[in-house]
Amino acid sequence: MKHYLVGGAVRDRLLGLEPAERDWVVVGATPDQMRAAGYQPVGQDFPVFLHPDTKEEHALARTERKSAPGYRGFVFHADPGVTLEDDLRRRDLTINAIAEDEDGVLIDPYGGRQDIAARVLRHVSEAFVEDPVRVLRVARFHARFAHLGFRVADETLALMRRIVDDGEIDHLVPERVWKEMSRALMSERPGVFFDTLRACGALARILPEVDALFGVPQRADYHPEIDTGVHTLMCVDAAARAGTSLPVRYAALVHDLGKGLTPAAEWPSHKMHEHRGVPLVEGVSARLRVPALCRDIAVVHTREHLNVHRVRELKASTLHDLIERLGALRQPDRFTLILQACESDARGRLGFEDSEYPQTDYLREAAKVARGPQARDVIPLGYEGAAIGEQLRLRRIAALRDWQAALPRESA
């Protein structure tokens, strides 16, 4: 049997990047031979094994044949007669179809190194159209490598449109869509992922709520970029530049969905869009089975982002209630994530990419002030039950009022 390093490990090294993991293809072996050599079988759909020492994945070379719609509709064939070239041919992109043998020699039958040099994402073969996941993968690789100058080949984008037009994209299960989307959101240029999906028509099928934002105008004095869809992608890119976590980036993506429901007669104003957007965020999160933390941060950010933007205009009682809704008193970690999402929204605007956002410091300080009065200060005074909470609220509002009064006029 022969072992070949394949895929991302080879590609990333050629790009001068540190590979995240190493995958191997084994040619000329049977499952029984792999087990006899101490490899642990883990594959469900086709033979994949873990190396007894490194625990790296070793898959038997295989071919595949389309047997039904969707990304699971394949019959796989693996036996010692399958060649390395056969295995590489079934891969999505040429840059992922390069192998390296145990002596360090590269095997590149489909021009992957040439496409790396040209910074092109190109499909390996016409079999590309058989797997709708590849639409998401190409978009994700585009987002990951856009900062290096990569683009999608015209002929590959045409095949992606064909997959969408043929309805294959509609067979993707929510878990797989979220897996690819979440990985793309954590890339350096996540906005490119959604732009690429839009270019091939897939965004309208997978995330119609986001696709509906393109072409919807906003007030130019607040949003010089004007287009709501453009603003949305600027927000996720701003979140990426700040190095934020997945919940923040997801919240940045969906926070303005309510603007897609604004009647055209009201454009470019979008009154109450934050309230209209909450059911949409909840619906998208449920449909894609988004993790609970991502969903919760996105819902609060959608509902409250305008209040955070104008926080310095709020009187003490309104400020107190906002602080509570943001979780600042009981869930400080979530409070931080929501503030980061609001910063991404503010900086996701043309000409405001590096702007200051003093609302963050203002709210953090206000939260400290509000945490001052505690239940232990109220209980000895004889209050019981709900009266304890009400007295605590009044004391916290009073503390915030005094704090606001002491601030310099330009900070209040």
Secondary structure, 3 states (H helix, E strand, C coil): CEEEEECHHHHHHHCCCCCCCCEEEEECCCHHHHHHCCCEECCCCCCEEECCCCCCEEEECCEEEECCCCCCCEEEECCCCCCHHHHHHCCCEHHHCCEECCCCCEECCCCHHHHHHHCEECECCHHHHHCCHHHHHHHHHHHHHHHHCCEECHHHHHHHHHHHHCCHHHHCCHHHHHHHHHHHHCCCCHHHHHHHHHHCCCHHHHCHHHHCCCCCECCCCCCCCCEHHHHHHHHHHHHHHCCCCHHHHHHHHHCCHHHHHCCHHHCCCCCCHHHHHHHHHHHHHHHCCCCHHHHHHHHHHHHHHHHHHCHHHCCHHHHHHHHHHCCCCCCHHHHHHHHHHHHHHHHCCCCCCCCCCCHHHHHHHHHHHHHCCCHHHHHHHCCCCHHHHHHHHHHHHHHHHHHHHHCCCCCC
